[in-house]
Amino acid sequence: MTRFAIALVALLVTFMFTTFCGVSPALADAANGAKVFSSNCAACHLGGGNVINSQKTLKKETLEKYDMASLAAITTQVTGGKNAMPAFKGRLSEEQIADVATYVLEQAEQGWK
């Protein structure tokens, strides 16, 4: 295998593992994600709730119900927004979005304690 092919396989495995297993990417920082969440998301999602649509919380069961229980899905939602949720692309860096997605997924797994 060429170095390119090995790197491509490693990238694909990392992506699939992160997406389907809900594991944080090595470079994502949940502590920074907590700060980003507090500054940008908590007004609507305090404690994993949703003041706009109480049916679509950030709780683990709800994320699973709506196929949002992965870093990829949360990242897409934060980046592009949807319905009443604004897009944060341009307001937050890709790193901040990855950090907040990691934080949200970790909190959902822990029951937002």
C-alpha positions in Angstrom: 0.0 0.0 0.0 1.2 3.5 -0.7 1.4 6.1 2.0 -1.6 7.9 0.5 -3.7 4.7 0.6 -2.7 4.1 4.3 -3.5 7.7 5.2 -6.9 7.4 3.4 -7.8 4.2 5.2 -6.8 5.7 8.5 -8.9 8.7 7.9 -11.9 6.6 6.8 -11.6 4.4 9.9 -11.3 7.4 12.2 -14.4 9.0 10.6 -16.5 5.8 10.8 -15.4 5.1 14.4 -16.2 8.7 15.4 -19.5 8.8 13.5 -20.9 5.5 14.5 -19.4 4.9 17.9 -19.8 8.5 19.2 -16.2 8.8 20.2 -14.7 12.2 20.4 -12.0 13.1 17.9 -8.6 13.2 19.6 -8.3 16.9 19.0 -11.7 18.0 20.2 -11.8 19.7 23.6 -14.9 19.1 25.7 -13.8 21.7 28.3 -13.6 24.3 25.6 -16.9 23.0 24.2 -18.5 23.7 27.6 -17.4 27.3 27.3 -18.6 27.6 23.8 -21.9 26.0 24.8 -22.3 28.4 27.7 -21.7 31.4 25.5 -23.7 30.4 22.4 -26.1 27.6 23.2 -27.2 27.6 26.8 -29.9 30.3 26.3 -31.9 27.8 24.3 -30.4 24.5 25.6 -29.7 25.0 29.3 -29.2 21.6 30.9 -29.8 19.8 27.6 -33.3 21.2 27.2 -34.8 23.1 24.4 -36.8 26.3 25.1 -38.0 26.6 21.5 -39.2 23.0 20.9 -39.5 21.0 24.1 -39.7 17.8 22.1 -36.2 18.1 20.6 -33.9 18.3 23.6 -30.2 17.3 23.7 -31.0 14.4 26.0 -29.5 11.0 24.8 -32.9 9.4 24.1 -34.0 12.4 22.0 -30.8 12.5 20.1 -31.1 8.8 19.3 -34.8 9.2 18.3 -33.9 11.8 15.8 -30.7 10.2 14.5 -28.6 13.0 16.1 -26.5 10.9 18.5 -23.2 11.3 16.7 -20.5 13.9 16.4 -21.2 14.1 12.7 -24.9 14.8 13.1 -24.4 17.4 15.9 -21.6 19.1 14.0 -23.9 19.3 10.9 -26.7 20.8 13.0 -24.5 23.4 14.7 -22.8 24.3 11.5 -25.8 24.7 9.2 -28.7 25.2 11.7 -32.2 23.9 11.0 -35.7 25.2 11.5 -35.5 27.6 14.5 -31.9 26.8 15.2 -29.5 29.3 13.6 -26.4 28.3 11.7 -23.1 28.9 13.6 -20.9 28.6 10.5 -19.0 31.9 10.4 -19.8 32.7 14.0 -17.8 29.8 15.4 -14.6 28.2 14.1 -14.6 24.6 12.9 -12.6 23.8 16.1 -15.2 25.5 18.3 -18.0 23.5 16.6 -16.1 20.2 17.0 -15.5 21.1 20.7 -19.2 21.9 21.4 -20.4 18.8 19.5 -18.0 16.7 21.7 -19.3 18.5 24.8 -23.0 18.0 23.8 -22.5 14.3 23.1 -20.6 13.7 26.3 -23.2 15.5 28.4 -26.0 13.5 26.7 -24.1 10.3 27.6 -23.8 11.5 31.2 -27.4 12.7 31.5 -26.6 16.4 31.5 -25.3 16.4 35.1 
